[in-house]
Amino acid sequence: MKPIFHRCPSNPILTVEDLPLRAEAVLNPGATEQDGRVVLLLRVEDMTGRSGIYTARSDDGISNWEVDPDPLLPYGCPDCRYEQWGCEDARVVWLADEKRWYITYTAYSRTGAAVGLARTSDLKTIERVGLVFPPNNKDAALFNRKIGGRWAALHRPEAGGGIENIWIAFSPDLYYWGEDHCVLEEGTGPAWDAVKVGVGPPPLETELGWLMLYHGVKLYGGRLVYRVGAAMLDRDQPHKVLARSPHAIFKPTEIYETSGLIGNVVFPTGVLRRGDDLWIYYGAADQTVCLATCRLQDVLNSLEA
């Protein structure tokens, strides 16, 4: 079968050697654009094992990254008790109605993993909105416009008993969230996503609805393997799945994906639309940042009702 995703020849495009600080790993970047440059929001795990969110900028989105020496979202702030162990895995969207970027991220502390929300008008200074989903929850991403007069966010709560599905919630003001629906359930039996599923980058609006890339996990001989699938959500009722890829459309095959802090992981968290193409930024083996590109139509062709 012809591959849908094509890896950047420069992969990994960011490693710990490119950072202005000592670190164990750089991974799972949110992606956006500002003043004609690509901006990534990197999760950087430092030598203590805690993570902060750092910004990196590049003219071409591939090389010559300028990484800010100070974190945009640092862990351990005295007034942020739910982030004492880390700020992780940012997804970022520009909300035109708000004239700001909004960032969802995992706030990690002794109380568990929760979903934090922050906003910025310049990608240099940050204002925390606060927790929007309590533990245990992660992999949250905002839709980039209101739907039916309300904001919407995908998230992945832990339901107990190993059940981890993708849900959606709605908000009138980006502070208070409710009317939850289960959007996409993990697979069953031998399915490629039978252990758990989680949102990838923020969903993209297409002529057919909202395209959602997601990671799915399966257990092989005691090892977890993270791969990527896609689903199409209804434009006006995004808790309804119209179509879904019956199999993974992107999987770890390269040495930088199969070997690392956690091997066999491709974990997409950032997407940029370039005409008919998608640029997917992802964490590889929980250690480096990589880039893959694909044609939007090829992803749509992979879906089945």
C-alpha positions in Angstrom: 0.0 0.0 0.0 1.3 3.4 -1.0 2.4 5.4 2.2 0.3 8.4 3.1 2.9 10.1 5.2 6.3 11.1 4.0 9.0 11.8 6.6 11.2 14.8 6.3 14.7 13.8 5.2 16.1 16.0 8.0 14.4 14.0 10.8 14.7 14.4 13.7 14.4 18.1 13.1 15.0 18.9 16.8 17.0 17.0 19.5 18.3 17.9 22.9 21.5 19.0 21.2 19.6 21.9 19.6 18.4 23.2 23.0 20.0 26.0 25.1 19.7 23.9 28.2 20.6 20.4 29.3 17.7 18.1 28.9 16.7 14.4 28.6 14.2 14.8 25.8 12.4 17.3 23.5 9.1 16.0 22.2 5.3 16.4 21.3 5.2 20.0 19.9 2.2 22.2 19.3 2.5 24.1 16.0 1.4 27.4 14.7 2.6 30.3 12.5 3.5 33.9 13.4 4.8 36.7 11.2 5.7 34.2 8.4 7.6 31.9 10.7 6.8 28.4 12.1 6.5 28.3 15.8 6.7 25.1 17.8 5.7 24.7 21.5 8.1 22.1 22.6 7.8 19.8 25.6 11.3 19.8 27.1 12.0 17.2 29.9 14.9 18.5 32.0 17.4 16.5 34.0 15.0 16.3 37.0 12.4 14.5 34.9 10.0 17.5 34.9 8.8 19.2 31.7 8.2 22.8 30.6 6.9 24.2 27.4 9.5 26.1 25.3 9.1 28.0 22.0 11.1 27.3 18.9 11.0 29.4 15.7 12.1 28.6 12.1 11.8 30.3 8.8 11.2 27.1 6.9 9.7 24.9 9.6 12.5 22.4 9.3 15.9 23.9 10.1 17.8 26.6 11.9 15.5 26.6 14.9 15.8 29.4 17.5 14.8 28.0 20.9 14.0 30.5 23.6 16.2 29.8 26.7 13.3 30.4 29.1 10.1 28.4 29.1 6.8 29.9 27.9 5.0 27.6 30.4 7.4 26.7 33.3 6.6 24.1 35.8 6.8 24.7 39.6 5.3 28.2 39.7 4.3 28.9 43.4 0.7 29.7 42.4 0.3 26.7 40.1 0.0 23.8 42.5 -1.3 21.4 39.8 1.8 22.0 37.6 4.5 21.2 40.2 5.7 18.2 38.2 5.4 19.5 34.7 3.6 21.2 31.8 3.4 18.8 28.9 2.3 18.1 25.4 0.9 21.5 24.3 -1.7 21.9 21.5 -2.1 25.5 20.2 -4.8 27.2 18.1 -5.3 30.8 17.0 -8.9 31.9 18.0 -9.8 34.8 15.7 -12.7 35.8 17.9 -10.4 36.2 20.8 -7.4 37.6 18.8 -5.1 35.3 20.8 -3.6 31.9 20.8 -5.0 29.4 23.2 -2.9 26.5 24.5 -4.1 23.3 26.0 -1.6 21.2 27.9 -1.2 18.5 30.5 -0.7 19.9 34.0 1.1 17.2 36.0 1.5 17.0 39.8 1.1 14.6 42.7 -2.7 14.9 42.2 -2.4 13.4 38.7 -2.6 14.6 35.1 -5.1 17.3 34.4 -5.8 19.7 31.5 -4.6 23.2 31.7 -5.5 26.2 29.5 -3.4 29.2 28.8 -3.5 32.1 26.3 -1.1 34.5 24.7 -1.2 37.4 22.2 2.5 37.2 21.3 3.8 33.7 22.0 6.3 35.3 24.5 4.2 36.2 27.5 1.5 33.8 28.9 -1.6 34.1 31.0 -2.9 30.9 32.6 -6.7 30.5 32.4 -6.5 27.5 34.8 -7.5 23.9 34.9 -10.4 23.0 32.6 -10.5 19.2 33.1 -9.5 17.6 36.4 -7.4 14.4 36.8 -7.0 12.0 35.2 -7.2 13.6 31.8 -4.9 14.7 29.0 -4.6 15.0 25.2 -6.9 18.0 25.0 -7.3 20.2 21.9 -9.6 23.1 21.1 -11.6 23.6 17.9 -10.5 26.9 16.3 -14.0 28.5 16.1 -17.3 28.4 17.9 -19.8 25.6 16.9 -23.4 26.5 17.5 -22.3 29.6 19.5 -20.0 27.6 21.9 -16.4 26.6 22.1 -15.6 22.9 21.9 -12.6 20.9 23.1 -11.6 17.2 22.6 -10.1 15.5 25.6 -9.2 12.0 26.9 -10.3 11.2 30.5 -9.4 7.9 32.1 -12.6 6.0 32.8 -11.1 3.3 35.0 -10.5 -0.3 34.1 -8.1 0.8 31.4 -10.8 2.5 29.4 -9.4 5.7 27.6 -11.6 7.1 24.9 -11.8 10.5 23.2 -14.5 12.8 24.5 -15.8 16.3 23.7 -17.0 19.2 25.9 -18.5 22.6 25.2 -18.1 26.0 26.8 -19.8 29.4 26.5 -16.7 31.3 27.7 -13.6 29.0 27.6 -13.7 28.8 31.4 -16.6 26.4 32.3 -17.0 23.2 30.3 -19.9 20.7 30.1 -22.3 18.7 28.0 -19.7 15.9 27.5 -20.1 13.3 24.9 -17.9 10.3 24.0 -16.7 10.9 20.5 -14.4 8.0 19.6 -14.0 4.7 21.5 -10.8 2.7 21.6 -10.8 -0.4 19.4 -11.7 -3.9 20.5 -10.0 -7.2 20.4 -6.9 -7.2 18.1 -7.5 -3.7 16.7 -4.5 -1.5 16.2 -6.0 1.0 18.8 -7.4 -1.5 21.3 -5.5 -0.3 24.4 -6.3 3.5 24.2 -6.8 6.4 21.9 -6.0 10.1 22.3 -6.4 13.3 20.3 -3.4 14.4 18.1 -3.3 18.0 16.8 -6.3 20.3 17.0 -8.9 19.2 14.5 -8.9 20.8 11.0 -12.1 22.0 9.3 -12.6 20.6 5.8 -15.5 20.5 3.3 -16.5 17.2 4.8 -16.3 18.1 8.4 -13.6 18.2 11.1 -10.6 16.0 10.4 -9.2 14.6 13.6 -5.9 12.8 13.7 -5.4 10.6 16.8 -3.0 8.2 18.2 -4.0 4.6 19.0 -2.1 2.1 21.1 -1.8 -1.7 20.9 0.1 -4.1 23.1 2.6 -6.4 21.4 4.5 -8.9 23.6 4.3 -6.6 26.6 5.3 -3.5 24.6 3.0 -0.6 23.7 3.1 0.6 20.0 1.8 4.1 19.2 0.4 4.7 15.7 -1.8 7.3 14.0 -5.3 7.1 12.6 -7.9 9.6 11.4 -11.6 10.3 11.8 -14.1 12.7 10.3 -16.4 14.5 12.8 -19.7 16.2 11.8 -19.2 19.9 11.2 -22.2 21.0 13.3 -22.3 18.1 15.8 -18.7 17.2 16.2 -19.5 14.5 18.8 -20.7 12.4 15.8 -18.1 10.4 13.9 -18.9 10.2 10.2 -15.9 8.1 9.1 -12.8 6.5 10.6 -9.7 4.9 9.2 -10.0 1.1 9.7 -6.3 0.8 10.2 -3.3 2.9 11.2 -2.1 5.4 8.5 1.2 6.2 10.1 3.4 4.0 12.3 6.9 3.9 13.8 9.4 2.3 11.4 12.6 4.5 11.6 15.3 4.0 14.2 14.5 7.4 15.8 10.9 6.2 16.2 11.5 2.6 17.3 14.3 3.4 19.7 14.4 6.1 22.4 13.1 6.7 25.9 10.0 4.9 24.9 10.4 3.0 21.7 7.8 2.4 19.0 6.1 5.8 19.3 4.9 8.4 16.8 2.8 11.0 18.6 1.4 13.9 16.5 0.5 17.1 18.3 1.0 19.9 15.8 -0.4 20.4 12.2 0.0 23.1 9.7 -2.0 23.3 6.5 0.0 24.2 3.4 -2.4 24.4 0.5 -3.4 20.8 -0.3 -0.7 19.4 2.0 -0.5 18.9 5.8 2.7 19.2 7.8 2.5 17.0 10.8 4.9 17.6 13.7 5.2 14.7 16.1 7.2 13.3 19.0 9.3 10.2 18.1 10.1 7.6 20.7 9.4 10.2 23.4 12.8 11.8 22.7 12.9 13.9 19.6 10.8 16.1 17.4 10.1 15.0 13.8 8.1 16.2 10.7 6.0 14.2 8.2 4.0 15.6 5.3 1.0 14.2 3.5 -1.7 15.2 1.0 -5.0 16.0 2.7 -6.9 14.1 0.0 -4.9 11.0 0.8 -5.9 11.1 4.4 -9.5 11.6 3.4 -9.3 8.6 1.1 -8.2 6.5 4.0 -11.5 7.0 5.9 -14.5 4.6 5.8 -18.0 5.4 7.0 
